[in-house]
Amino acid sequence: MCVGVPMQVISIEGDQALTEVDGVKREASLMLLDQEVKVGDFVIIHAGFAISKLDEEDAKATLELMREVFEPELMG
């Protein structure tokens, strides 16, 4: 199963962003996006690449749904 995860950009250096969600940090390439991304923006991260930019409200709603679906007791 492939899952893209909304993460918030906390720093940018060139085409690389450091992103974070729930204390987990990941580096991701911004090279696939055709939109400007700034610190504080939310992006969908998949396989080390930011593949989409989304607004904060949509990001938070998606994260809430993901937390419900991936609750530890449901993961086996």
All heavy atoms as TSV, in Angstrom:
chain	resi	resn	atom	element	x	y	z
A	1	MET	N	N	0.848	-1.172	0.000
A	1	MET	CA	C	0.000	0.000	0.000
A	1	MET	C	C	0.895	1.237	0.000
A	1	MET	O	O	1.844	1.335	0.753
A	1	MET	CB	C	-0.895	-0.007	1.236
A	1	MET	CG	C	-1.717	1.236	1.378
A	1	MET	SD	S	-3.013	1.174	2.652
A	1	MET	CE	C	-2.080	1.174	4.140
A	2	CYS	N	N	0.592	2.168	-0.842
A	2	CYS	CA	C	1.324	3.427	-0.908
A	2	CYS	C	C	0.489	4.520	-0.249
A	2	CYS	O	O	-0.694	4.654	-0.558
A	2	CYS	CB	C	1.595	3.811	-2.351
A	2	CYS	SG	S	2.620	2.616	-3.210
A	3	VAL	N	N	1.113	5.256	0.646
A	3	VAL	CA	C	0.401	6.309	1.348
A	3	VAL	C	C	1.205	7.595	1.265
A	3	VAL	O	O	2.394	7.607	1.579
A	3	VAL	CB	C	0.198	5.937	2.837
A	3	VAL	CG1	C	-0.484	7.070	3.586
A	3	VAL	CG2	C	-0.602	4.652	2.954
A	4	GLY	N	N	0.564	8.649	0.842
A	4	GLY	CA	C	1.155	9.969	0.903
A	4	GLY	C	C	0.716	10.609	2.208
A	4	GLY	O	O	-0.439	10.471	2.621
A	5	VAL	N	N	1.630	11.264	2.875
A	5	VAL	CA	C	1.345	11.816	4.199
A	5	VAL	C	C	1.477	13.338	4.172
A	5	VAL	O	O	2.501	13.855	3.736
A	5	VAL	CB	C	2.327	11.237	5.240
A	5	VAL	CG1	C	2.070	11.824	6.615
A	5	VAL	CG2	C	2.237	9.717	5.264
A	6	PRO	N	N	0.456	14.053	4.663
A	6	PRO	CA	C	0.590	15.502	4.777
A	6	PRO	C	C	1.612	15.846	5.851
A	6	PRO	O	O	1.546	15.326	6.968
A	6	PRO	CB	C	-0.804	15.978	5.212
A	6	PRO	CG	C	-1.717	14.845	4.976
A	6	PRO	CD	C	-0.883	13.602	5.061
A	7	MET	N	N	2.565	16.691	5.503
A	7	MET	CA	C	3.573	17.125	6.456
A	7	MET	C	C	3.794	18.617	6.283
A	7	MET	O	O	3.637	19.156	5.186
A	7	MET	CB	C	4.880	16.346	6.250
A	7	MET	CG	C	4.715	14.842	6.429
A	7	MET	SD	S	6.260	13.916	6.361
A	7	MET	CE	C	6.857	14.156	8.045
A	8	GLN	N	N	4.191	19.267	7.373
A	8	GLN	CA	C	4.427	20.713	7.341
A	8	GLN	C	C	5.898	20.988	7.083
A	8	GLN	O	O	6.771	20.364	7.691
A	8	GLN	CB	C	4.002	21.349	8.652
A	8	GLN	CG	C	4.017	22.864	8.598
A	8	GLN	CD	C	3.376	23.499	9.809
A	8	GLN	OE1	O	3.377	22.928	10.892
A	8	GLN	NE2	N	2.818	24.674	9.615
A	9	VAL	N	N	6.153	21.913	6.200
A	9	VAL	CA	C	7.525	22.300	5.868
A	9	VAL	C	C	8.089	23.148	7.002
A	9	VAL	O	O	7.489	24.156	7.383
A	9	VAL	CB	C	7.557	23.080	4.538
A	9	VAL	CG1	C	8.968	23.575	4.242
A	9	VAL	CG2	C	7.036	22.217	3.402
A	10	ILE	N	N	9.236	22.716	7.552
A	10	ILE	CA	C	9.846	23.491	8.635
A	10	ILE	C	C	11.129	24.190	8.202
A	10	ILE	O	O	11.574	25.102	8.860
A	10	ILE	CB	C	10.068	22.640	9.904
A	10	ILE	CG1	C	10.934	21.426	9.642
A	10	ILE	CG2	C	8.734	22.220	10.485
A	10	ILE	CD1	C	11.278	20.645	10.902
A	11	SER	N	N	11.730	23.759	7.089
A	11	SER	CA	C	12.854	24.493	6.520
A	11	SER	C	C	13.015	24.084	5.063
A	11	SER	O	O	12.574	23.001	4.658
A	11	SER	CB	C	14.154	24.264	7.295
A	11	SER	OG	O	14.595	22.938	7.147
A	12	ILE	N	N	13.652	24.946	4.303
A	12	ILE	CA	C	13.902	24.685	2.881
A	12	ILE	C	C	15.332	25.085	2.579
A	12	ILE	O	O	15.785	26.155	2.986
A	12	ILE	CB	C	12.940	25.477	1.978
A	12	ILE	CG1	C	11.488	25.061	2.239
A	12	ILE	CG2	C	13.297	25.281	0.496
A	12	ILE	CD1	C	10.465	25.932	1.513
A	13	GLU	N	N	16.029	24.209	1.845
A	13	GLU	CA	C	17.369	24.532	1.368
A	13	GLU	C	C	17.453	24.033	-0.065
A	13	GLU	O	O	17.481	22.824	-0.309
A	13	GLU	CB	C	18.421	23.868	2.252
A	13	GLU	CG	C	19.823	24.313	1.911
A	13	GLU	CD	C	20.847	23.827	2.913
A	13	GLU	OE1	O	20.557	23.842	4.121
A	13	GLU	OE2	O	21.921	23.406	2.472
A	14	GLY	N	N	17.454	24.950	-0.998
A	14	GLY	CA	C	17.441	24.578	-2.412
A	14	GLY	C	C	16.124	23.889	-2.742
A	14	GLY	O	O	15.053	24.427	-2.480
A	15	ASP	N	N	16.220	22.697	-3.345
A	15	ASP	CA	C	15.024	21.913	-3.683
A	15	ASP	C	C	14.677	20.889	-2.598
A	15	ASP	O	O	13.837	20.026	-2.813
A	15	ASP	CB	C	15.230	21.162	-5.000
A	15	ASP	CG	C	15.096	22.084	-6.197
A	15	ASP	OD1	O	14.501	23.169	-6.054
A	15	ASP	OD2	O	15.575	21.709	-7.279
A	16	GLN	N	N	15.344	20.974	-1.462
A	16	GLN	CA	C	15.092	20.030	-0.376
A	16	GLN	C	C	14.353	20.718	0.768
A	16	GLN	O	O	14.712	21.822	1.169
A	16	GLN	CB	C	16.402	19.455	0.172
A	16	GLN	CG	C	17.084	18.462	-0.749
A	16	GLN	CD	C	16.302	17.169	-0.871
A	16	GLN	OE1	O	15.892	16.819	-1.968
A	16	GLN	NE2	N	16.077	16.488	0.216
A	17	ALA	N	N	13.335	20.042	1.284
A	17	ALA	CA	C	12.589	20.565	2.431
A	17	ALA	C	C	12.720	19.594	3.592
A	17	ALA	O	O	12.783	18.378	3.395
A	17	ALA	CB	C	11.112	20.733	2.071
A	18	LEU	N	N	12.775	20.140	4.780
A	18	LEU	CA	C	12.640	19.335	5.983
A	18	LEU	C	C	11.203	19.509	6.427
A	18	LEU	O	O	10.718	20.634	6.573
A	18	LEU	CB	C	13.616	19.792	7.070
A	18	LEU	CG	C	13.574	18.983	8.371
A	18	LEU	CD1	C	13.939	17.517	8.105
A	18	LEU	CD2	C	14.519	19.581	9.393
A	19	THR	N	N	10.512	18.382	6.590
A	19	THR	CA	C	9.088	18.411	6.921
A	19	THR	C	C	8.857	17.685	8.233
A	19	THR	O	O	9.677	16.875	8.669
A	19	THR	CB	C	8.250	17.775	5.810
A	19	THR	OG1	O	8.627	16.404	5.654
A	19	THR	CG2	C	8.441	18.501	4.492
A	20	GLU	N	N	7.702	17.940	8.854
A	20	GLU	CA	C	7.409	17.346	10.154
A	20	GLU	C	C	5.916	17.118	10.328
A	20	GLU	O	O	5.104	17.921	9.860
A	20	GLU	CB	C	7.918	18.288	11.254
A	20	GLU	CG	C	7.829	17.752	12.663
A	20	GLU	CD	C	6.510	18.046	13.365
A	20	GLU	OE1	O	5.843	19.021	13.001
A	20	GLU	OE2	O	6.156	17.264	14.252
A	21	VAL	N	N	5.597	16.019	10.970
A	21	VAL	CA	C	4.234	15.788	11.448
A	21	VAL	C	C	4.320	14.906	12.685
A	21	VAL	O	O	5.085	13.940	12.720
A	21	VAL	CB	C	3.322	15.157	10.370
A	21	VAL	CG1	C	3.739	13.743	10.006
A	21	VAL	CG2	C	1.866	15.181	10.812
A	22	ASP	N	N	3.621	15.274	13.725
A	22	ASP	CA	C	3.587	14.531	14.992
A	22	ASP	C	C	4.987	14.229	15.531
A	22	ASP	O	O	5.242	13.153	16.066
A	22	ASP	CB	C	2.791	13.228	14.836
A	22	ASP	CG	C	1.310	13.489	14.598
A	22	ASP	OD1	O	0.851	14.612	14.870
A	22	ASP	OD2	O	0.613	12.559	14.135
A	23	GLY	N	N	5.920	15.150	15.348
A	23	GLY	CA	C	7.266	14.969	15.855
A	23	GLY	C	C	8.185	14.168	14.949
A	23	GLY	O	O	9.369	14.039	15.221
A	24	VAL	N	N	7.657	13.616	13.875
A	24	VAL	CA	C	8.465	12.852	12.917
A	24	VAL	C	C	8.929	13.797	11.817
A	24	VAL	O	O	8.108	14.491	11.215
A	24	VAL	CB	C	7.658	11.685	12.297
A	24	VAL	CG1	C	8.480	10.972	11.244
A	24	VAL	CG2	C	7.191	10.730	13.382
A	25	LYS	N	N	10.241	13.814	11.573
A	25	LYS	CA	C	10.803	14.693	10.551
A	25	LYS	C	C	11.317	13.861	9.382
A	25	LYS	O	O	11.892	12.794	9.580
A	25	LYS	CB	C	11.938	15.533	11.133
A	25	LYS	CG	C	11.465	16.494	12.206
A	25	LYS	CD	C	12.600	17.294	12.790
A	25	LYS	CE	C	12.058	18.218	13.885
A	25	LYS	NZ	N	13.130	18.888	14.613
A	26	ARG	N	N	11.087	14.371	8.176
A	26	ARG	CA	C	11.562	13.721	6.960
A	26	ARG	C	C	12.039	14.779	5.980
A	26	ARG	O	O	11.416	15.826	5.845
A	26	ARG	CB	C	10.445	12.912	6.280
A	26	ARG	CG	C	9.960	11.725	7.049
A	26	ARG	CD	C	10.972	10.591	7.016
A	26	ARG	NE	N	10.488	9.409	7.669
A	26	ARG	CZ	C	10.718	9.082	8.943
A	26	ARG	NH1	N	11.429	9.891	9.695
A	26	ARG	NH2	N	10.245	7.977	9.456
A	27	GLU	N	N	13.129	14.459	5.286
A	27	GLU	CA	C	13.557	15.311	4.185
A	27	GLU	C	C	12.795	14.889	2.941
A	27	GLU	O	O	12.507	13.697	2.761
A	27	GLU	CB	C	15.054	15.177	3.958
A	27	GLU	CG	C	15.872	15.812	5.055
A	27	GLU	CD	C	17.352	15.873	4.705
A	27	GLU	OE1	O	17.711	15.663	3.536
A	27	GLU	OE2	O	18.135	16.140	5.619
A	28	ALA	N	N	12.494	15.860	2.093
A	28	ALA	CA	C	11.773	15.563	0.860
A	28	ALA	C	C	12.206	16.523	-0.235
A	28	ALA	O	O	12.476	17.698	0.023
A	28	ALA	CB	C	10.268	15.678	1.087
A	29	SER	N	N	12.239	16.008	-1.431
A	29	SER	CA	C	12.546	16.838	-2.590
A	29	SER	C	C	11.303	17.623	-3.009
A	29	SER	O	O	10.191	17.095	-3.015
A	29	SER	CB	C	13.000	15.957	-3.753
A	29	SER	OG	O	13.127	16.744	-4.920
A	30	LEU	N	N	11.517	18.871	-3.384
A	30	LEU	CA	C	10.425	19.725	-3.880
A	30	LEU	C	C	10.410	19.791	-5.398
A	30	LEU	O	O	9.606	20.498	-5.984
A	30	LEU	CB	C	10.574	21.140	-3.305
A	30	LEU	CG	C	10.548	21.258	-1.777
A	30	LEU	CD1	C	10.865	22.695	-1.365
A	30	LEU	CD2	C	9.198	20.835	-1.226
A	31	MET	N	N	11.304	19.042	-6.058
A	31	MET	CA	C	11.491	19.198	-7.501
A	31	MET	C	C	10.274	18.822	-8.349
A	31	MET	O	O	10.183	19.225	-9.494
A	31	MET	CB	C	12.724	18.411	-7.972
A	31	MET	CG	C	12.592	16.921	-7.863
A	31	MET	SD	S	14.088	16.031	-8.333
A	31	MET	CE	C	14.114	16.307	-10.086
A	32	LEU	N	N	9.315	18.065	-7.809
A	32	LEU	CA	C	8.147	17.675	-8.599
A	32	LEU	C	C	7.013	18.692	-8.531
A	32	LEU	O	O	6.039	18.588	-9.274
A	32	LEU	CB	C	7.615	16.313	-8.134
A	32	LEU	CG	C	8.566	15.129	-8.313
A	32	LEU	CD1	C	7.910	13.851	-7.811
A	32	LEU	CD2	C	8.965	14.976	-9.771
A	33	LEU	N	N	7.123	19.665	-7.644
A	33	LEU	CA	C	6.042	20.647	-7.489
A	33	LEU	C	C	6.230	21.812	-8.443
A	33	LEU	O	O	7.343	22.284	-8.648
A	33	LEU	CB	C	6.000	21.167	-6.052
A	33	LEU	CG	C	5.623	20.151	-4.984
A	33	LEU	CD1	C	5.667	20.812	-3.606
A	33	LEU	CD2	C	4.240	19.595	-5.243
A	34	ASP	N	N	5.126	22.277	-9.001
A	34	ASP	CA	C	5.187	23.457	-9.861
A	34	ASP	C	C	4.667	24.700	-9.142
A	34	ASP	O	O	4.468	25.732	-9.758
A	34	ASP	CB	C	4.433	23.226	-11.167
A	34	ASP	CG	C	2.961	22.939	-10.949
A	34	ASP	OD1	O	2.534	22.831	-9.785
A	34	ASP	OD2	O	2.234	22.811	-11.946
A	35	GLN	N	N	4.436	24.555	-7.818
A	35	GLN	CA	C	3.979	25.679	-7.012
A	35	GLN	C	C	5.093	26.094	-6.052
A	35	GLN	O	O	5.896	25.264	-5.625
A	35	GLN	CB	C	2.762	25.286	-6.178
A	35	GLN	CG	C	1.552	24.890	-6.969
A	35	GLN	CD	C	0.489	24.360	-6.037
A	35	GLN	OE1	O	0.601	23.262	-5.551
A	35	GLN	NE2	N	-0.530	25.168	-5.797
A	36	GLU	N	N	5.098	27.365	-5.686
A	36	GLU	CA	C	6.052	27.824	-4.683
A	36	GLU	C	C	5.671	27.248	-3.324
A	36	GLU	O	O	4.493	27.217	-2.957
A	36	GLU	CB	C	6.052	29.351	-4.598
A	36	GLU	CG	C	7.017	29.885	-3.567
A	36	GLU	CD	C	6.930	31.398	-3.417
A	36	GLU	OE1	O	6.168	32.036	-4.153
A	36	GLU	OE2	O	7.634	31.930	-2.547
A	37	VAL	N	N	6.651	26.774	-2.600
A	37	VAL	CA	C	6.433	26.226	-1.256
A	37	VAL	C	C	7.250	27.053	-0.280
A	37	VAL	O	O	8.420	27.349	-0.528
A	37	VAL	CB	C	6.857	24.744	-1.188
A	37	VAL	CG1	C	6.733	24.220	0.230
A	37	VAL	CG2	C	6.026	23.914	-2.154
A	38	LYS	N	N	6.617	27.436	0.830
A	38	LYS	CA	C	7.290	28.232	1.862
A	38	LYS	C	C	7.259	27.470	3.183
A	38	LYS	O	O	6.440	26.554	3.370
A	38	LYS	CB	C	6.562	29.575	2.035
A	38	LYS	CG	C	6.538	30.431	0.791
A	38	LYS	CD	C	5.757	31.695	1.012
A	38	LYS	CE	C	4.308	31.289	1.138
A	38	LYS	NZ	N	3.347	32.333	1.107
A	39	VAL	N	N	8.130	27.882	4.083
A	39	VAL	CA	C	8.115	27.333	5.438
A	39	VAL	C	C	6.727	27.567	6.035
A	39	VAL	O	O	6.175	28.654	5.915
A	39	VAL	CB	C	9.210	27.982	6.307
A	39	VAL	CG1	C	9.066	27.578	7.770
A	39	VAL	CG2	C	10.592	27.606	5.774
A	40	GLY	N	N	6.163	26.523	6.624
A	40	GLY	CA	C	4.822	26.590	7.203
A	40	GLY	C	C	3.761	25.973	6.319
A	40	GLY	O	O	2.669	25.642	6.791
A	41	ASP	N	N	4.045	25.815	5.015
A	41	ASP	CA	C	3.089	25.184	4.108
A	41	ASP	C	C	2.981	23.689	4.402
A	41	ASP	O	O	3.888	23.081	4.968
A	41	ASP	CB	C	3.534	25.358	2.650
A	41	ASP	CG	C	3.331	26.765	2.124
A	41	ASP	OD1	O	2.585	27.545	2.748
A	41	ASP	OD2	O	3.927	27.076	1.076
A	42	PHE	N	N	1.881	23.107	3.979
A	42	PHE	CA	C	1.697	21.658	4.069
A	42	PHE	C	C	1.826	21.051	2.677
A	42	PHE	O	O	1.325	21.606	1.697
A	42	PHE	CB	C	0.323	21.308	4.648
A	42	PHE	CG	C	0.249	21.471	6.133
A	42	PHE	CD1	C	-0.034	22.712	6.693
A	42	PHE	CD2	C	0.480	20.395	6.978
A	42	PHE	CE1	C	-0.092	22.873	8.062
A	42	PHE	CE2	C	0.429	20.548	8.353
A	42	PHE	CZ	C	0.138	21.796	8.899
A	43	VAL	N	N	2.521	19.929	2.613
A	43	VAL	CA	C	2.688	19.199	1.359
A	43	VAL	C	C	2.421	17.723	1.615
A	43	VAL	O	O	2.536	17.238	2.743
A	43	VAL	CB	C	4.115	19.384	0.780
A	43	VAL	CG1	C	4.324	20.811	0.298
A	43	VAL	CG2	C	5.191	19.007	1.783
A	44	ILE	N	N	2.053	17.003	0.558
A	44	ILE	CA	C	1.903	15.549	0.635
A	44	ILE	C	C	3.260	14.945	0.298
A	44	ILE	O	O	3.817	15.227	-0.767
A	44	ILE	CB	C	0.850	15.025	-0.361
A	44	ILE	CG1	C	-0.527	15.627	-0.086
A	44	ILE	CG2	C	0.809	13.497	-0.351
A	44	ILE	CD1	C	-1.222	15.087	1.128
A	45	ILE	N	N	3.797	14.115	1.204
A	45	ILE	CA	C	5.086	13.460	0.999
A	45	ILE	C	C	4.856	11.997	0.651
A	45	ILE	O	O	4.121	11.283	1.338
A	45	ILE	CB	C	5.966	13.545	2.272
A	45	ILE	CG1	C	6.163	14.988	2.709
A	45	ILE	CG2	C	7.303	12.828	2.038
A	45	ILE	CD1	C	6.883	15.858	1.709
A	46	HIS	N	N	5.493	11.572	-0.442
A	46	HIS	CA	C	5.432	10.169	-0.847
A	46	HIS	C	C	6.796	9.776	-1.424
A	46	HIS	O	O	7.283	10.433	-2.345
A	46	HIS	CB	C	4.340	9.951	-1.887
A	46	HIS	CG	C	4.296	8.548	-2.402
A	46	HIS	ND1	N	3.849	7.506	-1.635
A	46	HIS	CD2	C	4.668	8.015	-3.576
A	46	HIS	CE1	C	3.947	6.394	-2.323
A	46	HIS	NE2	N	4.449	6.685	-3.521
A	47	ALA	N	N	7.378	8.752	-0.856
A	47	ALA	CA	C	8.647	8.205	-1.350
A	47	ALA	C	C	9.743	9.263	-1.455
A	47	ALA	O	O	10.520	9.271	-2.408
A	47	ALA	CB	C	8.435	7.503	-2.683
A	48	GLY	N	N	9.781	10.165	-0.508
A	48	GLY	CA	C	10.848	11.154	-0.477
A	48	GLY	C	C	10.613	12.378	-1.337
A	48	GLY	O	O	11.488	13.236	-1.454
A	49	PHE	N	N	9.432	12.471	-1.934
A	49	PHE	CA	C	9.114	13.624	-2.773
A	49	PHE	C	C	7.835	14.304	-2.283
A	49	PHE	O	O	6.878	13.627	-1.897
A	49	PHE	CB	C	8.877	13.192	-4.235
A	49	PHE	CG	C	10.127	12.739	-4.924
A	49	PHE	CD1	C	10.502	11.407	-4.875
A	49	PHE	CD2	C	10.927	13.639	-5.603
A	49	PHE	CE1	C	11.658	10.969	-5.495
A	49	PHE	CE2	C	12.090	13.215	-6.232
A	49	PHE	CZ	C	12.454	11.882	-6.178
A	50	ALA	N	N	7.836	15.626	-2.314
A	50	ALA	CA	C	6.596	16.372	-2.115
A	50	ALA	C	C	5.848	16.308	-3.435
A	50	ALA	O	O	6.381	16.709	-4.476
A	50	ALA	CB	C	6.894	17.812	-1.724
A	51	ILE	N	N	4.642	15.748	-3.422
A	51	ILE	CA	C	3.922	15.546	-4.685
A	51	ILE	C	C	2.729	16.479	-4.844
A	51	ILE	O	O	2.140	16.547	-5.913
A	51	ILE	CB	C	3.459	14.076	-4.845
A	51	ILE	CG1	C	2.570	13.644	-3.692
A	51	ILE	CG2	C	4.676	13.157	-4.985
A	51	ILE	CD1	C	1.940	12.274	-3.885
A	52	SER	N	N	2.370	17.194	-3.772
A	52	SER	CA	C	1.247	18.106	-3.853
A	52	SER	C	C	1.295	19.072	-2.679
A	52	SER	O	O	1.774	18.720	-1.609
A	52	SER	CB	C	-0.071	17.316	-3.827
A	52	SER	OG	O	-1.173	18.165	-3.875
A	53	LYS	N	N	0.823	20.259	-2.899
A	53	LYS	CA	C	0.690	21.243	-1.828
A	53	LYS	C	C	-0.778	21.288	-1.445
A	53	LYS	O	O	-1.651	21.165	-2.318
A	53	LYS	CB	C	1.161	22.606	-2.344
A	53	LYS	CG	C	1.151	23.709	-1.323
A	53	LYS	CD	C	1.715	24.986	-1.959
A	53	LYS	CE	C	1.507	26.173	-1.064
A	53	LYS	NZ	N	2.014	27.413	-1.705
A	54	LEU	N	N	-1.085	21.417	-0.158
A	54	LEU	CA	C	-2.476	21.509	0.245
A	54	LEU	C	C	-2.617	22.530	1.361
A	54	LEU	O	O	-1.641	22.876	2.028
A	54	LEU	CB	C	-3.040	20.152	0.663
A	54	LEU	CG	C	-2.519	19.468	1.917
A	54	LEU	CD1	C	-3.478	18.357	2.297
A	54	LEU	CD2	C	-1.151	18.914	1.709
A	55	ASP	N	N	-3.859	23.025	1.515
A	55	ASP	CA	C	-4.032	24.048	2.549
A	55	ASP	C	C	-4.086	23.403	3.925
A	55	ASP	O	O	-4.310	22.207	4.068
A	55	ASP	CB	C	-5.247	24.933	2.267
A	55	ASP	CG	C	-6.570	24.220	2.381
A	55	ASP	OD1	O	-6.724	23.329	3.238
A	55	ASP	OD2	O	-7.476	24.560	1.611
A	56	GLU	N	N	-3.855	24.217	4.944
A	56	GLU	CA	C	-3.727	23.727	6.310
A	56	GLU	C	C	-4.983	22.999	6.772
A	56	GLU	O	O	-4.901	21.959	7.435
A	56	GLU	CB	C	-3.414	24.897	7.243
A	56	GLU	CG	C	-3.167	24.468	8.671
A	56	GLU	CD	C	-2.674	25.605	9.547
A	56	GLU	OE1	O	-2.312	26.672	9.021
A	56	GLU	OE2	O	-2.643	25.412	10.776
A	57	GLU	N	N	-6.162	23.512	6.429
A	57	GLU	CA	C	-7.415	22.879	6.855
A	57	GLU	C	C	-7.535	21.467	6.282
A	57	GLU	O	O	-7.876	20.516	6.994
A	57	GLU	CB	C	-8.602	23.736	6.405
A	57	GLU	CG	C	-9.935	23.207	6.873
A	57	GLU	CD	C	-11.073	24.124	6.460
A	57	GLU	OE1	O	-10.883	25.360	6.506
A	57	GLU	OE2	O	-12.131	23.612	6.084
A	58	ASP	N	N	-7.236	21.310	5.003
A	58	ASP	CA	C	-7.299	19.981	4.382
A	58	ASP	C	C	-6.236	19.050	4.976
A	58	ASP	O	O	-6.492	17.863	5.191
A	58	ASP	CB	C	-7.101	20.082	2.866
A	58	ASP	CG	C	-8.307	20.669	2.167
A	58	ASP	OD1	O	-9.409	20.694	2.757
A	58	ASP	OD2	O	-8.146	21.122	1.017
A	59	ALA	N	N	-5.057	19.586	5.249
A	59	ALA	CA	C	-3.984	18.768	5.832
A	59	ALA	C	C	-4.392	18.254	7.202
A	59	ALA	O	O	-4.237	17.061	7.499
A	59	ALA	CB	C	-2.698	19.582	5.935
A	60	LYS	N	N	-4.920	19.123	8.043
A	60	LYS	CA	C	-5.312	18.712	9.394
A	60	LYS	C	C	-6.475	17.714	9.359
A	60	LYS	O	O	-6.495	16.752	10.136
A	60	LYS	CB	C	-5.651	19.937	10.237
A	60	LYS	CG	C	-4.395	20.722	10.579
A	60	LYS	CD	C	-4.669	21.923	11.447
A	60	LYS	CE	C	-3.342	22.602	11.806
A	60	LYS	NZ	N	-3.505	23.786	12.612
A	61	ALA	N	N	-7.436	17.901	8.465
A	61	ALA	CA	C	-8.546	16.954	8.344
A	61	ALA	C	C	-8.031	15.590	7.888
A	61	ALA	O	O	-8.451	14.537	8.409
A	61	ALA	CB	C	-9.590	17.497	7.371
A	62	THR	N	N	-7.124	15.588	6.932
A	62	THR	CA	C	-6.560	14.323	6.434
A	62	THR	C	C	-5.761	13.618	7.524
A	62	THR	O	O	-5.873	12.404	7.706
A	62	THR	CB	C	-5.655	14.596	5.213
A	62	THR	OG1	O	-6.435	15.218	4.204
A	62	THR	CG2	C	-5.052	13.306	4.677
A	63	LEU	N	N	-4.972	14.376	8.289
A	63	LEU	CA	C	-4.188	13.774	9.373
A	63	LEU	C	C	-5.098	13.176	10.443
A	63	LEU	O	O	-4.804	12.097	10.977
A	63	LEU	CB	C	-3.246	14.808	9.978
A	63	LEU	CG	C	-2.054	15.173	9.093
A	63	LEU	CD1	C	-1.343	16.406	9.630
A	63	LEU	CD2	C	-1.090	13.996	8.978
A	64	GLU	N	N	-6.194	13.832	10.757
A	64	GLU	CA	C	-7.131	13.275	11.741
A	64	GLU	C	C	-7.699	11.942	11.258
A	64	GLU	O	O	-7.798	10.975	12.021
A	64	GLU	CB	C	-8.268	14.267	12.023
A	64	GLU	CG	C	-7.886	15.351	12.990
A	64	GLU	CD	C	-7.400	14.811	14.336
A	64	GLU	OE1	O	-8.051	13.935	14.934
A	64	GLU	OE2	O	-6.334	15.256	14.771
A	65	LEU	N	N	-8.073	11.875	9.991
A	65	LEU	CA	C	-8.585	10.617	9.432
A	65	LEU	C	C	-7.506	9.530	9.458
A	65	LEU	O	O	-7.786	8.373	9.803
A	65	LEU	CB	C	-9.078	10.830	8.007
A	65	LEU	CG	C	-10.369	11.618	7.867
A	65	LEU	CD1	C	-10.640	11.947	6.402
A	65	LEU	CD2	C	-11.533	10.842	8.459
A	66	MET	N	N	-6.285	9.895	9.114
A	66	MET	CA	C	-5.191	8.912	9.118
A	66	MET	C	C	-4.918	8.401	10.527
A	66	MET	O	O	-4.665	7.213	10.733
A	66	MET	CB	C	-3.926	9.522	8.515
A	66	MET	CG	C	-4.054	9.794	7.023
A	66	MET	SD	S	-2.587	10.535	6.300
A	66	MET	CE	C	-1.592	9.049	6.100
A	67	ARG	N	N	-4.986	9.284	11.522
A	67	ARG	CA	C	-4.758	8.858	12.915
A	67	ARG	C	C	-5.841	7.868	13.351
A	67	ARG	O	O	-5.550	6.910	14.069
A	67	ARG	CB	C	-4.733	10.074	13.834
A	67	ARG	CG	C	-3.493	10.918	13.656
A	67	ARG	CD	C	-3.515	12.138	14.569
A	67	ARG	NE	N	-2.380	12.996	14.303
A	67	ARG	CZ	C	-2.471	14.234	13.823
A	67	ARG	NH1	N	-3.647	14.787	13.578
A	67	ARG	NH2	N	-1.382	14.937	13.588
A	68	GLU	N	N	-7.080	8.106	12.926
A	68	GLU	CA	C	-8.169	7.176	13.270
A	68	GLU	C	C	-7.948	5.823	12.612
A	68	GLU	O	O	-8.104	4.777	13.239
A	68	GLU	CB	C	-9.519	7.755	12.829
A	68	GLU	CG	C	-9.990	8.921	13.653
A	68	GLU	CD	C	-11.293	9.496	13.125
A	68	GLU	OE1	O	-12.062	8.765	12.476
A	68	GLU	OE2	O	-11.518	10.685	13.361
A	69	VAL	N	N	-7.593	5.820	11.345
A	69	VAL	CA	C	-7.438	4.577	10.585
A	69	VAL	C	C	-6.226	3.785	11.054
A	69	VAL	O	O	-6.268	2.564	11.153
A	69	VAL	CB	C	-7.318	4.880	9.076
A	69	VAL	CG1	C	-6.908	3.643	8.291
A	69	VAL	CG2	C	-8.627	5.446	8.557
A	70	PHE	N	N	-5.139	4.491	11.373
A	70	PHE	CA	C	-3.892	3.811	11.729
A	70	PHE	C	C	-3.650	3.765	13.235
A	70	PHE	O	O	-2.513	3.727	13.673
A	70	PHE	CB	C	-2.712	4.484	11.031
A	70	PHE	CG	C	-2.787	4.392	9.539
A	70	PHE	CD1	C	-2.849	5.534	8.763
A	70	PHE	CD2	C	-2.809	3.160	8.899
A	70	PHE	CE1	C	-2.931	5.457	7.372
A	70	PHE	CE2	C	-2.887	3.079	7.516
A	70	PHE	CZ	C	-2.950	4.222	6.756
A	71	GLU	N	N	-4.725	3.739	14.029
A	71	GLU	CA	C	-4.558	3.606	15.478
A	71	GLU	C	C	-3.763	2.343	15.764
A	71	GLU	O	O	-3.970	1.316	15.125
A	71	GLU	CB	C	-5.916	3.519	16.165
A	71	GLU	CG	C	-6.668	4.813	16.180
A	71	GLU	CD	C	-7.988	4.679	16.917
A	71	GLU	OE1	O	-8.006	4.067	17.994
A	71	GLU	OE2	O	-8.984	5.179	16.384
A	72	PRO	N	N	-2.839	2.392	16.739
A	72	PRO	CA	C	-1.983	1.227	17.018
A	72	PRO	C	C	-2.747	-0.069	17.247
A	72	PRO	O	O	-2.334	-1.123	16.776
A	72	PRO	CB	C	-1.223	1.647	18.283
A	72	PRO	CG	C	-1.228	3.133	18.249
A	72	PRO	CD	C	-2.524	3.529	17.586
A	73	GLU	N	N	-3.876	-0.003	17.927
A	73	GLU	CA	C	-4.608	-1.245	18.192
A	73	GLU	C	C	-5.228	-1.844	16.925
A	73	GLU	O	O	-5.522	-3.023	16.873
A	73	GLU	CB	C	-5.677	-1.049	19.279
A	73	GLU	CG	C	-6.734	-0.032	18.957
A	73	GLU	CD	C	-6.375	1.378	19.433
A	73	GLU	OE1	O	-5.236	1.603	19.863
A	73	GLU	OE2	O	-7.242	2.233	19.364
A	74	LEU	N	N	-5.372	-1.035	15.878
A	74	LEU	CA	C	-5.908	-1.543	14.618
A	74	LEU	C	C	-4.814	-2.079	13.706
A	74	LEU	O	O	-5.084	-2.721	12.711
A	74	LEU	CB	C	-6.675	-0.442	13.886
A	74	LEU	CG	C	-7.909	0.097	14.596
A	74	LEU	CD1	C	-8.537	1.222	13.786
A	74	LEU	CD2	C	-8.914	-1.009	14.845
A	75	MET	N	N	-3.550	-1.791	14.054
A	75	MET	CA	C	-2.438	-2.200	13.196
A	75	MET	C	C	-1.979	-3.632	13.466
A	75	MET	O	O	-1.115	-4.154	12.807
A	75	MET	CB	C	-1.259	-1.237	13.377
A	75	MET	CG	C	-1.585	0.185	12.976
A	75	MET	SD	S	-2.039	0.353	11.237
A	75	MET	CE	C	-0.463	0.078	10.472
A	76	GLY	N	N	-2.570	-4.305	14.438
A	76	GLY	CA	C	-2.264	-5.711	14.662
A	76	GLY	C	C	-1.206	-5.894	15.649
A	76	GLY	O	O	-0.491	-6.744	15.827
